[in-house]
Each structure stands twice: as structure tokens, then as C-alpha cells.
Amino acid sequence: MSRIANLRQLFKEHFSAEGQLEIHAPGRVNLIGEHTDYNGGFVLPAAINFGTDIVAAIRDDLMVKVVAADLGQSIVEFSLDDIQFDKVNTWSNYVRGVLLALRKVFPDFKGANLVVSGNVPQGAGLSSSASFEVAILKCFAALNELPLDGVKAALLGQEAENEFVGCSCGIMDQLISAMGKQGHAMLLDCESLEISHSTIPEELDLIIINSNVKRGLVDSEYNTRRQQCESAAKAMGLETLRGADLSLLESHQDKVSNDEYRRAKHVITENERTLKMFDALNASDMGKMSQLMRASHISMRDDFEVTTPQIDYLVEIIDEQLGDKGGVRMTGGGFGGCVVALAPSSLTESVKSVVTAKYTDKTGLVADVFVCSAEQGAFA
Ligand code: GAF
């Protein structure tokens, strides 16, 4: 049975009625522009064919009842009038957090019954939580006919993460889940929230390789990186690193720590690479994209220090295989997770083969390789 058919059936079993609405919100892969979003910079993600699905129906009262199909049909129930952090069913805090944020904008919407399921690999840096948040927001907006657009929904998702769940993430993941366009990557200016789309050429495959490195200390390391960037911006008299360039950074070298200097250098150069990548994608210039993705990975490895030895090895063997005919880099927040490669479809099998032949021997881990497609966002 398909996942969605299974959700429909579970809805019937739990609520003795048919679902009224089916919602999908995608996860994402970021082609380039890493750790730039919370610095007011540029990112270039694509929404992917993995995401969160919900079958739902509105209620007459303010209660919300959610069945998590993937978690042994774990159930939470709460009132929109009394939204509290849940220390036991922590997955439900994404639901609670976004509904609390939504209530600040639309105080009068009704509760709902929901069955939810996701197929974004968990903890792999492909935004399973953002897709969950955006799906919940889309679901309640549709059931209650609320005039919620994709950008506002993304901001509410980010607010829930920052203020309710406790992760100081930027806006990229929620915005691409809401506003992605099928077959395209999305350049997002995280300061103005201006969006431009660029076609991913049909002859290229979007390949995601999950290193299956268990991510540790992600939140604390992520928040430390963010603080270091903020300190560097402050030392240069700026609100964010968006306004900085390398010469300004160099002239303030004595006012920042060595770590802060390297974090800021990554962000400044990554913003430049992201804009160049957008142009290279528009020009289908694979050689240029290859160079930019390689430089991005090196910058994340040496200056931002968010890669791991296993991820570096994966990138190294795929890069050797692709040369300038394809690009490869770590994608997402880091400390484990996935590598993204963009390569002519004729080379996809060789990427799979090199990963199978070398990665396990070196690391003792088995990587999963997915050939993905760029999909439409939930609000697009
Ligand atoms: C995580 C965050 F949620 C994003 O906002 C972004 O900062 C990313 O890491 C790094 O680019 O996915």
C-alpha cells in the first residue's frame, strides 16, 4: 500500500471518518550557500521528492489530535488555548510551536484531527523538521481558509524553531519547503527574502548521498557558529555579515578571534560562490559549478569546520570520479548528514559504484544514494 493510502486508512481507523484534506510539504537539498542564511546572505536550495504527508479534517472545537504514523501511531492531543512544550513526545513540539506562532497572527482558527508521516531521512540534514512545520501550517491554513502565504508560513516555521523548539536556524529550510519550484533551484536572498528560480538542466542528476554519520552536538555547534558570525559582524560594526567583504574583514583581523575570522571568511566567500553558482546554473556551465561546489566544501571543511572525516572522504572520492564534469559538496548544517552531487546522468552509475567500492571499506559505514528530483513547494 502507498504511504498516502496507508495514511487515509489510519485516519479512518482513528477518527471513524474519511480525511477531508491531504497535504504534502517537501524536504530540501542545498546546492550551495551553507550557513549563510542566518547571516543575511544567499542560499541556493531545491525542494526534493521526500517530505511530510498529512491527512486531516477540521474539528468544531479547539482540540488538536495528531497520530504519528511512523512512530508506532503515537498520539498527542492538546488544546489551541493551552499549547505547552512536550518533553515526552518531542516530535509534537514542531506542531505545537507552529500553531502557537500561527495563533499570534490568526487568533481564531479551529482545531483538527491529523495523521502524519514523513519519508525524509531523519537527522540527515535534509530538513525533515522544516517540511513537517510547513505541512502543518499549510494544513491549518487550508482547513480554516486562512490567508497565509508561503513566505509568512516559512517565517512562522522559523519562529517556532527559534522560540519554541530551541534551534537558532535561519530561514532557508522553511522557505524552500514552502516556495520551491518543480525542476528548479531557488536563489534566496535571506535579507530581503527575494526569490529567483533557475532551471536544473534536464541532463543533470541531483544526487544525494547520505553518509549515515550519526550527527552529534549539532545544535550546540550550530549555535556556536552562529554566535561566532554575529561577533565577527559586530566587530566590524555591522548588523550581519551580509555587508562585509574580505578587505573589511582583514582590516579588523586584530578585533576578532582566529575562529571568528575563519567563520566570517567562509560566509563572505560562500555568498560570492552562491551568486556565481546561480549564474553558472543559468548558463549550464558545469565546469564552473564543479569548481564552486569544490571550493564551498573546502571552505566548510577548513574555515567553518562543520564537516567530518567520513563526509570529506565521500566528497573526495566522488570529486575524483566526476572531475570538472560534475560538482559535489556536503549539504546542510553539517557534522554528518548528506553530500550533494550535481552530475550528468551518464555519470550517476559511476558515482554509485565508487561509493559502494570505497566508502564502507574506509569508514565501516554504508552510504545511501538517492537520485532526486526538484519538486514544488507546499505553498508554490
Ligand atoms: C540548517 C539550518 F536549519 C538552516 O537554516 C541553515 O543554516 C543550514 O543548517 C546551514 O546552511 O539546515
Boltz pocket constraint, residues with backbone or C-beta under 6 A from the ligand:
constraints:
  - pocket:
      binder: B
      contacts: [[A, 33], [A, 34], [A, 35], [A, 36], [A, 37], [A, 38], [A, 125], [A, 169], [A, 170], [A, 171], [A, 172], [A, 173], [A, 332], [A, 333], [A, 334]]
      max_distance: 6.0
